[in-house]
């Protein structure tokens, strides 16, 4: 049975993606560290990573998305702050934080993962911490470089906030290529 690599996410308006690209540039200027930066057009907010998925399951996934979003209202989020996972001494992920209706977003994410479980999707064991991944530190980064990146991010000011509305969720196919992932929207579910 044909499979696709997929995830469920909130997409971002162009002005927010441009703001995030500017944040990436700030981090690049502050620390010379090998990081694989997320391309501007690929910036998004992941709610559930599905991994390799049988194409025949797409209709059921879209139904689950409808069920998870049916009782939720559109919400407003804002990009606020910068950080790293797992910690500033050994950063692996550079991210932008979120504020605004984060409790509403967390509620939708919990409903979504709960609805996905009967389809055989195992939820992430780590608690959901809404963030926008800006880049991933490459394995070639030395310990000293990683620590320098952690210090640089901790000392940076995001330079304001960007507010955006969330009106729905999107099922997205991710095709891995040598030039990076290519994302294609497969379907959506509106909030409310």
C-alpha positions as CSV (number, residue, x, y, z in Angstrom):
1,X,0.0,0.0,0.0
2,X,1.5,3.4,-1.0
3,X,2.6,5.6,1.9
4,X,3.3,9.2,2.5
5,X,5.2,11.0,5.3
6,X,2.7,13.4,6.9
7,X,2.0,15.7,9.8
8,X,-0.9,18.0,11.0
9,X,-0.1,21.6,11.5
10,X,-1.2,25.2,11.7
11,X,0.1,27.2,8.7
12,X,1.5,30.8,9.1
13,X,0.7,33.9,7.1
14,X,3.5,35.3,4.9
15,X,4.2,38.3,7.2
16,X,4.7,36.0,10.2
17,X,7.0,33.7,8.1
18,X,9.0,36.8,7.1
19,X,9.3,37.9,10.8
20,X,10.6,34.4,11.7
21,X,13.1,34.5,8.8
22,X,14.4,37.8,10.3
23,X,14.7,36.1,13.7
24,X,16.8,33.3,12.0
25,X,19.1,36.0,10.6
26,X,19.5,37.5,14.0
27,X,20.5,34.2,15.5
28,X,22.9,33.5,12.5
29,X,24.6,36.9,13.1
30,X,24.9,36.2,16.8
31,X,26.5,32.8,16.6
32,X,28.4,31.1,13.8
33,X,27.1,27.5,14.3
34,X,26.2,24.9,11.8
35,X,22.4,24.9,11.9
36,X,20.0,23.6,9.2
37,X,17.5,26.5,9.1
38,X,13.9,25.9,8.1
39,X,13.1,27.4,4.8
40,X,10.7,30.4,5.0
41,X,8.0,28.7,3.0
42,X,8.2,25.6,5.3
43,X,7.8,27.4,8.6
44,X,4.7,26.1,10.5
45,X,3.4,24.9,13.8
46,X,3.3,21.1,14.1
47,X,0.4,19.7,16.2
48,X,0.9,16.0,15.4
49,X,3.7,14.2,13.4
50,X,2.2,11.1,11.8
51,X,5.3,9.8,10.0
52,X,4.9,7.2,7.3
53,X,1.2,6.8,6.7
54,X,-0.8,4.6,4.3
55,X,-2.6,6.8,1.8
56,X,-5.8,4.8,2.4
57,X,-5.9,6.3,5.9
58,X,-6.1,9.9,4.7
59,X,-10.0,10.1,4.8
60,X,-10.0,8.7,8.4
61,X,-7.3,11.2,9.4
62,X,-9.3,14.1,7.9
63,X,-12.4,12.9,9.8
64,X,-10.4,12.9,13.0
65,X,-9.2,16.4,12.3
66,X,-12.9,17.5,11.9
67,X,-13.8,15.9,15.1
68,X,-10.9,17.5,17.0
69,X,-11.7,21.0,15.7
70,X,-15.5,21.0,15.7
71,X,-15.9,22.3,19.2
72,X,-13.0,24.8,19.0
73,X,-13.2,28.5,18.1
74,X,-10.7,30.3,15.9
75,X,-7.9,31.6,18.0
76,X,-5.2,34.3,18.0
77,X,-1.6,33.5,18.7
78,X,1.5,35.6,18.7
79,X,5.2,34.9,18.1
80,X,6.9,35.9,21.3
81,X,10.5,35.2,22.3
82,X,13.3,32.8,21.3
83,X,14.6,29.7,22.9
84,X,16.3,26.3,22.4
85,X,15.6,22.7,23.2
86,X,16.6,20.8,25.2
87,X,18.6,23.4,27.1
88,X,21.1,26.3,26.4
89,X,24.2,24.2,27.1
90,X,23.3,21.5,24.5
91,X,20.8,23.1,22.1
92,X,19.5,20.9,19.3
93,X,16.5,23.0,18.2
94,X,16.2,26.8,17.9
95,X,12.6,28.0,18.2
96,X,10.3,31.0,18.5
97,X,7.8,30.9,21.3
98,X,4.1,31.5,21.2
99,X,1.7,33.5,23.4
100,X,-2.0,34.3,23.2
101,X,-4.6,31.6,23.2
102,X,-2.0,28.8,23.9
103,X,-4.5,27.0,26.3
104,X,-7.0,26.8,23.4
105,X,-4.3,25.5,21.1
106,X,-3.3,22.9,23.6
107,X,-6.9,21.8,24.0
108,X,-7.2,21.3,20.2
109,X,-3.9,19.4,20.1
110,X,-5.0,17.1,23.0
111,X,-8.3,16.4,21.2
112,X,-6.4,15.7,18.0
113,X,-3.9,13.2,19.5
114,X,-6.8,11.5,21.4
115,X,-8.8,11.1,18.2
116,X,-5.7,9.8,16.3
117,X,-4.9,7.0,18.9
118,X,-7.7,4.7,17.7
119,X,-6.2,4.9,14.2
120,X,-3.0,3.5,15.6
121,X,-1.0,6.8,15.9
122,X,1.0,6.8,19.1
123,X,1.2,10.3,20.7
124,X,4.5,11.8,21.5
125,X,5.6,11.0,25.1
126,X,6.9,14.5,25.6
127,X,4.4,17.2,26.7
128,X,3.2,19.4,23.9
129,X,5.1,22.7,24.1
130,X,3.8,24.9,21.3
131,X,6.7,26.5,19.4
132,X,7.9,27.3,15.9
133,X,11.0,25.5,14.9
134,X,13.5,27.9,13.2
135,X,16.4,25.5,12.9
136,X,18.1,22.2,14.0
137,X,21.7,22.2,15.1
138,X,23.8,19.9,12.8
139,X,25.7,17.0,14.2
140,X,28.9,18.6,13.1
141,X,28.5,21.4,15.7
142,X,31.1,21.2,18.4
143,X,30.2,21.4,22.1
144,X,31.7,24.9,22.2
145,X,29.7,26.0,19.2
146,X,26.5,24.6,20.7
147,X,27.1,26.4,24.0
148,X,27.8,29.6,22.1
149,X,24.5,29.2,20.3
150,X,22.6,28.7,23.5
151,X,24.2,31.8,25.1
152,X,23.5,33.8,21.9
153,X,19.8,32.8,21.8
154,X,19.4,33.5,25.5
155,X,20.8,37.0,25.0
156,X,18.7,37.9,21.9
157,X,15.6,40.1,21.9
158,X,13.0,38.8,19.4
159,X,12.4,42.5,18.5
160,X,8.6,42.6,18.9
161,X,5.8,40.2,18.4
162,X,3.7,39.1,15.4
163,X,0.0,38.2,15.9
164,X,-1.8,35.7,13.7
165,X,-5.1,34.0,13.6
166,X,-5.7,30.3,13.6
167,X,-8.8,29.2,11.8
168,X,-8.0,25.6,10.9
169,X,-5.6,22.7,10.8
170,X,-3.9,21.2,7.8
171,X,-2.8,17.7,6.8
172,X,0.5,18.1,5.1
173,X,2.6,15.7,3.1
174,X,6.3,16.0,3.5
175,X,8.5,14.7,0.7
176,X,12.2,14.6,1.6
177,X,14.5,15.7,-1.1
178,X,18.2,16.5,-1.3
179,X,17.3,20.2,-1.3
180,X,15.2,19.8,1.8
181,X,11.6,18.8,2.5
182,X,8.8,19.8,0.1
183,X,5.4,20.3,1.7
184,X,2.0,19.7,0.0
185,X,-1.3,20.3,1.7
186,X,-3.6,17.3,1.5
187,X,-6.7,18.5,3.4
188,X,-7.9,20.8,6.2
189,X,-10.3,21.1,9.1
190,X,-11.8,24.5,10.2
191,X,-12.0,25.4,13.8
192,X,-15.6,25.7,15.0
